[in-house]
Amino acid sequence: MNAPRKLWLWHVPLILLSAIMLLPLWWMVVAAFDPMHALIGGHLTLWPVTWNLKNFVAAWRSQPFGRYYVNSIATTIGIVTLQILTSSLAAYALAFLTFRGKRIIWGMTLLAMMIPVQAIFIPDYLILSQLNWINTYQALILPFAASAFGIFWLHQAFRNVPRALVEAMMMDGASPLTILWQLILPNTRPAVITLAVLNTVFHYGYLFWPLLVTNTAAYRVLPLGLSYFVAQQSGFMQWNLMMAAVLMTVLPMMVLFALAQRYLRAGVMHYGIRG
């Protein structure tokens, strides 16, 4: 069997599985445009009956989605920026500097990855309450300013940079920040972008913590907006409006994945499996 035919034998089942996985997503798109009577007709269509943009207008007006978008984007950017900053500084120190207690700190970092995040919700909430930060942007952002996984991920990536280059810049008098900015980060860009994308997707769609620390629409984020949309429609669920609201919510993440796909693949392949 020649190589091209053998390659196609592998691709065909993968394409079929991908189509099966994408079918619910496509049905969401169809439902977002269809009128309600088309959805309750008892049969599933693979193409919208009409391309009806009124569903998106009605869904947008049902909740202050504009405010939710601003809150979600602002908090996600703040969290990801702080995590990249703190994780890169900590990873550089653990990868290239020598100091007392380094192995202990590295062990505590690995241990922190094993602790369920739910275990620290109550202490975090009590601290924020004492600081009068409930229902503020500080409550949404600062508890996630540092990430044990981010430190671990960038540490694995930074170890791929030859130590000889780092030591050469040190001998030339470069400061650690200069080495990190001019040498380490440019050479580990796929890993940094991968971490940023993973954190963006996670915190953009995170529901539980914003549900705990916000109590007004001024600070609610998109996942909370969707939950209130469901509660509002609980008497008679208008699935076309619900799917329109969900599509408006997930569309930015779909675009982000499409743009960052090359870096995600390189980041996982080159840095994700190093021991």
DRENKEZA-352864 format. One record per residue (C-alpha): residue number from 1; x, y, z. Coordinates in nm, 2 decimals. Example, Ala and Ser with C-alpha at 12.3 -4.5 7.8 and 13.67 -1.06 7.14 Angstrom:
2
ATOM  num      px      py      pz
ATOM    1    1.23   -0.45    0.78
ATOM    2    1.37   -0.11    0.71
//
This chain:
275
ATOM  num      px      py      pz
ATOM    1    0.00    0.00    0.00
ATOM    2    0.15    0.33   -0.11
ATOM    3    0.20    0.61    0.14
ATOM    4   -0.07    0.85    0.01
ATOM    5   -0.34    0.58    0.03
ATOM    6   -0.23    0.48    0.38
ATOM    7   -0.24    0.84    0.49
ATOM    8   -0.60    0.87    0.36
ATOM    9   -0.70    0.56    0.55
ATOM   10   -0.60    0.75    0.87
ATOM   11   -0.77    1.08    0.76
ATOM   12   -1.11    0.94    0.67
ATOM   13   -1.21    0.83    1.02
ATOM   14   -1.06    1.14    1.17
ATOM   15   -1.27    1.36    0.93
ATOM   16   -1.58    1.16    1.02
ATOM   17   -1.52    1.20    1.39
ATOM   18   -1.46    1.57    1.35
ATOM   19   -1.79    1.60    1.16
ATOM   20   -1.97    1.43    1.44
ATOM   21   -1.82    1.65    1.70
ATOM   22   -1.89    1.97    1.50
ATOM   23   -2.26    1.87    1.43
ATOM   24   -2.39    2.01    1.77
ATOM   25   -2.20    2.34    1.70
ATOM   26   -2.35    2.37    1.36
ATOM   27   -2.70    2.30    1.50
ATOM   28   -2.64    2.58    1.74
ATOM   29   -2.57    2.81    1.45
ATOM   30   -2.88    2.69    1.26
ATOM   31   -3.10    2.73    1.57
ATOM   32   -2.96    3.08    1.63
ATOM   33   -3.10    3.20    1.30
ATOM   34   -3.42    2.99    1.27
ATOM   35   -3.76    3.12    1.40
ATOM   36   -3.90    2.94    1.70
ATOM   37   -4.17    2.75    1.50
ATOM   38   -3.91    2.59    1.28
ATOM   39   -3.73    2.44    1.59
ATOM   40   -4.04    2.29    1.75
ATOM   41   -4.17    2.13    1.42
ATOM   42   -4.04    1.79    1.53
ATOM   43   -3.75    1.76    1.28
ATOM   44   -3.39    1.86    1.27
ATOM   45   -3.27    2.07    0.98
ATOM   46   -2.91    2.12    0.87
ATOM   47   -2.97    2.46    0.72
ATOM   48   -3.16    2.76    0.86
ATOM   49   -3.51    2.81    0.73
ATOM   50   -3.44    3.18    0.72
ATOM   51   -3.13    3.38    0.81
ATOM   52   -3.31    3.58    1.08
ATOM   53   -3.09    3.83    1.26
ATOM   54   -3.39    3.94    1.48
ATOM   55   -3.30    3.66    1.71
ATOM   56   -2.97    3.82    1.79
ATOM   57   -3.13    4.16    1.85
ATOM   58   -3.39    4.02    2.08
ATOM   59   -3.13    3.81    2.27
ATOM   60   -2.90    4.12    2.30
ATOM   61   -3.18    4.33    2.44
ATOM   62   -3.30    4.07    2.69
ATOM   63   -2.99    4.12    2.91
ATOM   64   -2.72    4.40    2.93
ATOM   65   -2.49    4.19    2.71
ATOM   66   -2.29    4.50    2.62
ATOM   67   -2.19    4.54    2.98
ATOM   68   -2.12    4.17    3.02
ATOM   69   -1.89    4.18    2.71
ATOM   70   -1.69    4.47    2.85
ATOM   71   -1.66    4.30    3.19
ATOM   72   -1.56    3.96    3.05
ATOM   73   -1.30    4.11    2.81
ATOM   74   -1.16    4.35    3.08
ATOM   75   -1.13    4.08    3.35
ATOM   76   -0.99    3.82    3.11
ATOM   77   -0.72    4.06    2.98
ATOM   78   -0.63    4.16    3.33
ATOM   79   -0.60    3.81    3.45
ATOM   80   -0.40    3.68    3.16
ATOM   81   -0.17    3.98    3.16
ATOM   82   -0.09    3.94    3.53
ATOM   83   -0.05    3.56    3.50
ATOM   84    0.20    3.59    3.21
ATOM   85    0.39    3.85    3.40
ATOM   86    0.41    3.66    3.73
ATOM   87    0.45    3.32    3.57
ATOM   88    0.74    3.43    3.34
ATOM   89    0.93    3.60    3.63
ATOM   90    0.89    3.30    3.86
ATOM   91    0.97    3.05    3.58
ATOM   92    1.29    3.24    3.49
ATOM   93    1.40    3.24    3.85
ATOM   94    1.33    2.87    3.89
ATOM   95    1.50    2.78    3.56
ATOM   96    1.81    2.99    3.56
ATOM   97    1.89    3.14    3.90
ATOM   98    2.05    2.98    4.20
ATOM   99    1.92    3.06    4.55
ATOM  100    1.84    2.89    4.88
ATOM  101    1.50    2.71    4.89
ATOM  102    1.47    2.68    4.52
ATOM  103    1.38    2.31    4.53
ATOM  104    1.13    2.38    4.81
ATOM  105    0.96    2.65    4.61
ATOM  106    0.95    2.43    4.30
ATOM  107    0.79    2.15    4.51
ATOM  108    0.53    2.39    4.65
ATOM  109    0.45    2.50    4.30
ATOM  110    0.38    2.14    4.19
ATOM  111    0.18    2.08    4.51
ATOM  112   -0.03    2.39    4.44
ATOM  113   -0.13    2.23    4.10
ATOM  114   -0.27    1.93    4.29
ATOM  115   -0.49    2.13    4.52
ATOM  116   -0.85    2.17    4.39
ATOM  117   -0.93    2.53    4.33
ATOM  118   -1.26    2.48    4.52
ATOM  119   -1.05    2.43    4.84
ATOM  120   -0.94    2.79    4.85
ATOM  121   -1.27    2.96    4.75
ATOM  122   -1.38    3.02    5.11
ATOM  123   -1.05    3.18    5.23
ATOM  124   -1.03    3.39    4.92
ATOM  125   -1.38    3.51    4.97
ATOM  126   -1.32    3.60    5.33
ATOM  127   -1.01    3.80    5.25
ATOM  128   -1.19    3.99    4.97
ATOM  129   -1.48    4.06    5.21
ATOM  130   -1.24    4.20    5.47
ATOM  131   -1.10    4.43    5.20
ATOM  132   -1.44    4.54    5.09
ATOM  133   -1.37    4.41    4.74
ATOM  134   -1.68    4.21    4.68
ATOM  135   -1.86    4.31    4.36
ATOM  136   -1.55    4.49    4.22
ATOM  137   -1.30    4.42    3.94
ATOM  138   -1.04    4.35    4.20
ATOM  139   -1.24    4.05    4.32
ATOM  140   -1.27    3.92    3.97
ATOM  141   -0.90    3.96    3.87
ATOM  142   -0.66    3.96    4.17
ATOM  143   -0.73    3.61    4.30
ATOM  144   -0.60    3.47    3.97
ATOM  145   -0.30    3.70    3.93
ATOM  146   -0.06    3.41    3.98
ATOM  147   -0.09    3.06    3.84
ATOM  148    0.10    2.74    3.95
ATOM  149    0.02    2.59    3.61
ATOM  150    0.15    2.90    3.44
ATOM  151    0.48    2.88    3.63
ATOM  152    0.51    2.51    3.55
ATOM  153    0.43    2.55    3.18
ATOM  154    0.68    2.84    3.13
ATOM  155    0.94    2.67    3.33
ATOM  156    0.93    2.37    3.10
ATOM  157    0.95    2.60    2.80
ATOM  158    1.23    2.82    2.94
ATOM  159    1.44    2.51    2.99
ATOM  160    1.46    2.46    2.62
ATOM  161    1.66    2.78    2.59
ATOM  162    2.03    2.69    2.60
ATOM  163    2.18    2.79    2.94
ATOM  164    2.50    2.90    2.76
ATOM  165    2.32    3.18    2.59
ATOM  166    2.17    3.30    2.92
ATOM  167    2.51    3.28    3.09
ATOM  168    2.67    3.47    2.80
ATOM  169    2.43    3.76    2.85
ATOM  170    2.49    3.76    3.22
ATOM  171    2.86    3.79    3.16
ATOM  172    2.79    4.08    2.93
ATOM  173    2.62    4.26    3.22
ATOM  174    2.26    4.21    3.11
ATOM  175    2.00    4.22    3.39
ATOM  176    1.76    3.93    3.45
ATOM  177    1.47    4.14    3.31
ATOM  178    1.68    4.21    3.00
ATOM  179    1.76    3.85    2.95
ATOM  180    1.39    3.75    3.00
ATOM  181    1.26    4.02    2.76
ATOM  182    1.52    4.00    2.49
ATOM  183    1.62    3.63    2.49
ATOM  184    1.38    3.40    2.68
ATOM  185    1.04    3.53    2.58
ATOM  186    1.11    3.57    2.20
ATOM  187    1.25    3.21    2.19
ATOM  188    0.95    3.06    2.37
ATOM  189    0.68    3.27    2.20
ATOM  190    0.46    2.96    2.11
ATOM  191    0.46    2.85    2.48
ATOM  192    0.37    3.20    2.60
ATOM  193    0.09    3.23    2.35
ATOM  194   -0.04    2.88    2.43
ATOM  195   -0.06    2.97    2.80
ATOM  196   -0.23    3.30    2.72
ATOM  197   -0.49    3.13    2.50
ATOM  198   -0.57    2.85    2.75
ATOM  199   -0.61    3.10    3.03
ATOM  200   -0.82    3.33    2.81
ATOM  201   -1.06    3.05    2.72
ATOM  202   -1.08    2.93    3.09
ATOM  203   -1.14    3.26    3.25
ATOM  204   -1.37    3.40    2.97
ATOM  205   -1.60    3.11    3.03
ATOM  206   -1.56    3.08    3.41
ATOM  207   -1.89    3.09    3.60
ATOM  208   -1.85    2.99    3.96
ATOM  209   -1.62    3.26    4.10
ATOM  210   -1.80    3.56    3.93
ATOM  211   -2.12    3.41    4.07
ATOM  212   -1.98    3.43    4.42
ATOM  213   -1.82    3.77    4.42
ATOM  214   -2.06    3.98    4.21
ATOM  215   -2.42    4.08    4.29
ATOM  216   -2.50    4.35    4.04
ATOM  217   -2.52    4.36    3.66
ATOM  218   -2.24    4.63    3.66
ATOM  219   -1.98    4.36    3.73
ATOM  220   -2.14    4.04    3.59
ATOM  221   -1.97    3.86    3.31
ATOM  222   -2.10    3.67    3.00
ATOM  223   -2.14    3.32    3.16
ATOM  224   -2.35    3.48    3.44
ATOM  225   -2.55    3.67    3.17
ATOM  226   -2.63    3.34    3.00
ATOM  227   -2.74    3.18    3.33
ATOM  228   -2.97    3.48    3.40
ATOM  229   -3.10    3.45    3.04
ATOM  230   -3.19    3.08    3.10
ATOM  231   -3.37    3.18    3.43
ATOM  232   -3.56    3.45    3.25
ATOM  233   -3.67    3.21    2.98
ATOM  234   -3.75    2.92    3.22
ATOM  235   -4.13    2.95    3.18
ATOM  236   -4.11    2.89    2.80
ATOM  237   -3.76    2.84    2.67
ATOM  238   -3.71    3.02    2.34
ATOM  239   -3.43    2.81    2.20
ATOM  240   -3.36    3.03    1.91
ATOM  241   -3.29    3.33    2.13
ATOM  242   -3.08    3.10    2.37
ATOM  243   -2.87    2.97    2.08
ATOM  244   -2.82    3.33    1.95
ATOM  245   -2.70    3.44    2.30
ATOM  246   -2.47    3.14    2.32
ATOM  247   -2.33    3.20    1.97
ATOM  248   -2.26    3.57    2.05
ATOM  249   -2.07    3.45    2.36
ATOM  250   -1.85    3.18    2.21
ATOM  251   -1.78    3.35    1.88
ATOM  252   -1.48    3.55    2.02
ATOM  253   -1.32    3.23    2.15
ATOM  254   -1.37    3.06    1.82
ATOM  255   -1.20    3.34    1.64
ATOM  256   -0.91    3.34    1.90
ATOM  257   -0.85    2.97    1.84
ATOM  258   -0.85    3.01    1.47
ATOM  259   -0.59    3.29    1.49
ATOM  260   -0.37    3.11    1.75
ATOM  261   -0.39    2.76    1.61
ATOM  262   -0.04    2.76    1.47
ATOM  263    0.11    2.87    1.80
ATOM  264   -0.10    2.63    2.00
ATOM  265    0.02    2.33    1.80
ATOM  266    0.38    2.44    1.83
ATOM  267    0.35    2.51    2.20
ATOM  268    0.21    2.17    2.28
ATOM  269    0.44    1.98    2.05
ATOM  270    0.77    2.15    2.16
ATOM  271    0.71    2.23    2.52
ATOM  272    0.43    2.03    2.66
ATOM  273    0.60    1.69    2.70
ATOM  274    0.95    1.78    2.82
ATOM  275    1.04    1.60    3.15
//
